[in-house]
């Protein structure tokens, strides 16, 4: 039977704390439930939380971190999603120089028990049970540097590494370098080079290596 009324109840709490100008801390939790959810993939229960902290100054060293979690499920279909992630970043800034590096971890699980009823005739009218499960266990690492070599000249580079060891194993390396030159009244010329290495670890069907040169001209105001 299809429900003609859905009730959503729950609570949330948020906390923010800033003991000094350099330090910030925040936390949030959200817990709720649905009575008679809209569909079999709508959540009947949901719980999420987030914790973040940051220490920074206009110049010099900075560090920040975040922890997140999410769980949603549907009691009628067995649909369930769980997600957990953590992020840690470091930075260093001086006049004309900016450095940053970070690490992110993401773990996601999705599952549902799906039933398919075939059409009558020729062996039809049967119920087929398909348990579906997916997981992503991912790691991200990145680093970036930008140097103002002159008043209107910037030189920089960025490196990113990604690896997923879950249901679809993938590893990616993305390296970039660029030069940016300002000229005239607000015009900017950008020359960049990018090297991307994509590796589908398990099957190697979609592996590729791309080397890309970028040239652009823009205007800033």
C-alpha positions in Angstrom: 0.0 0.0 0.0 1.2 3.5 -0.8 1.4 5.8 2.2 -0.7 9.0 1.9 1.1 10.8 4.7 4.8 11.0 5.6 5.9 12.3 9.0 9.5 13.6 9.4 10.8 14.0 13.0 14.3 14.6 14.4 16.7 17.0 15.9 20.0 18.7 15.1 22.7 20.4 17.2 25.4 22.9 16.1 28.3 24.1 18.2 30.8 26.8 17.3 33.8 27.9 19.3 36.5 30.5 18.6 38.8 30.9 21.6 41.2 33.0 19.7 41.4 34.8 16.3 43.5 31.9 14.9 41.5 29.0 16.2 38.0 27.8 15.1 36.2 24.7 16.2 32.7 23.6 15.1 30.6 20.5 15.4 27.2 19.4 14.1 24.9 16.4 14.5 21.6 15.7 12.6 19.4 12.7 13.6 16.0 12.2 12.0 13.5 9.6 10.8 10.6 9.2 8.4 7.4 7.4 9.1 6.1 5.9 5.8 8.9 7.1 3.5 8.1 8.3 -0.1 9.8 5.4 -2.0 11.8 2.3 -1.3 15.0 4.3 -1.8 14.0 7.2 0.5 15.5 7.1 3.9 13.5 6.0 6.9 16.4 6.9 9.3 19.2 9.4 8.8 22.2 10.2 11.0 25.0 12.7 10.1 27.7 14.4 11.9 30.6 16.8 11.2 33.6 18.0 13.3 36.0 20.6 12.1 39.0 22.5 13.5 41.2 25.2 12.0 44.3 27.2 13.0 45.4 29.9 10.7 47.0 33.3 10.4 47.2 35.8 7.5 50.8 34.8 7.0 52.8 31.8 8.1 51.7 28.2 8.9 48.1 27.0 9.0 46.4 23.6 9.6 42.8 22.4 9.3 40.9 19.1 9.6 37.4 17.8 9.1 35.7 14.5 10.1 32.3 13.6 8.5 29.9 10.7 8.8 26.6 9.8 7.3 24.3 6.8 7.6 20.9 6.5 5.9 18.7 3.4 5.5 15.2 2.3 4.5 13.6 -0.4 6.7 11.2 -1.6 4.0 13.8 -2.4 1.3 17.0 -2.9 3.2 18.6 0.1 1.3 21.5 1.3 3.4 24.2 3.9 2.8 27.2 4.6 5.1 29.8 7.2 4.4 32.8 8.2 6.5 35.5 10.8 5.5 38.4 12.7 7.0 40.4 15.6 5.7 43.7 17.1 6.9 45.3 20.2 5.2 48.5 22.1 5.8 49.4 25.5 4.4 52.2 28.1 4.5 51.8 31.6 3.2 54.2 34.5 2.8 54.0 37.6 0.7 54.4 36.3 -2.9 54.5 32.6 -1.9 51.7 30.1 -1.1 52.2 26.4 -0.3 49.6 23.8 0.6 49.2 20.0 1.0 46.4 17.8 2.0 45.1 14.3 2.5 41.5 13.0 2.3 40.0 9.7 3.1 36.5 8.6 2.0 34.8 5.3 2.7 31.4 4.7 1.2 29.1 1.6 1.3 25.8 1.2 -0.5 23.6 -1.9 -0.4 20.0 -2.9 -1.2 18.1 -6.1 -1.6 16.3 -5.8 -4.9 13.5 -8.2 -6.0 12.5 -8.4 -9.7 9.2 -10.1 -10.8 9.3 -11.4 -14.4 6.4 -11.2 -16.8 3.9 -14.2 -16.9 4.4 -16.9 -19.6 7.4 -18.7 -20.9 8.7 -19.3 -17.4 7.8 -15.8 -16.2 6.0 -14.7 -13.1 9.0 -15.6 -11.0 10.6 -13.5 -8.2 14.3 -13.0 -8.7 16.4 -11.7 -5.7 19.4 -9.5 -6.5 21.5 -8.3 -3.5 23.4 -5.2 -4.6 26.5 -4.0 -2.8 29.0 -1.2 -3.7 32.0 0.1 -1.8 34.5 2.9 -2.4 37.6 3.1 -0.3 39.3 6.2 -1.6 42.5 8.2 -0.8 43.3 11.6 -2.1 46.7 13.4 -1.7 47.4 16.8 -3.2 50.1 19.5 -3.1 50.2 23.0 -4.6 52.7 25.8 -4.8 52.3 29.3 -6.3 55.2 31.9 -6.4 54.8 35.5 -7.5 58.2 35.8 -9.2 57.5 39.4 -10.2 54.7 42.0 -9.9 52.7 40.5 -12.8 54.3 37.1 -13.1 53.2 33.9 -11.3 54.8 30.4 -11.5 53.1 27.4 -9.9 52.5 23.7 -9.9 50.1 21.1 -8.5 50.2 17.4 -7.9 47.2 15.1 -7.2 47.1 11.4 -6.5 43.9 9.4 -6.2 43.4 5.7 -5.4 40.2 3.7 -5.0 40.5 0.2 -3.6 36.8 -0.5 -3.4 34.4 -2.1 -5.9 36.1 -0.3 -8.8 39.8 -0.2 -8.3 41.3 2.9 -9.9 44.6 4.9 -9.5 45.1 8.4 -10.9 48.1 10.7 -11.0 47.6 14.3 -12.2 50.6 16.7 -12.4 50.3 20.3 -13.5 52.7 23.3 -14.0 51.8 26.8 -15.2 53.1 30.3 -15.8 50.8 33.3 -15.6 51.7 36.7 -17.0 49.7 39.9 -16.6 49.9 42.6 -19.3 48.0 45.7 -20.4 45.2 46.8 -18.1 43.8 43.7 -16.6 44.8 41.1 -19.2 46.3 37.8 -18.2 48.1 35.1 -20.3 48.2 31.6 -19.0 50.5 28.8 -20.2 50.1 25.4 -18.5 51.2 21.8 -18.9 49.3 18.8 -17.5 50.2 15.1 -17.3 47.4 12.6 -16.4 48.0 8.9 -15.8 44.7 6.9 -15.3 45.0 3.3 -14.3 42.0 1.0 -13.9 43.7 -1.4 -11.6 41.6 -4.5 -11.9 40.8 -4.8 -15.6 42.9 -2.2 -17.4 40.1 -1.6 -19.9 40.1 2.1 -19.7 43.7 3.0 -18.9 45.1 6.1 -20.6 47.9 8.6 -20.4 47.3 12.2 -21.4 49.8 15.1 -21.8 48.0 18.4 -22.3 49.3 21.8 -23.1 47.0 24.7 -22.2 47.1 28.3 -23.5 44.6 31.0 -22.6 44.1 34.7 -22.4 41.7 36.4 -20.0 40.7 39.6 -18.4 40.3 40.4 -14.7 38.6 43.3 -13.1 
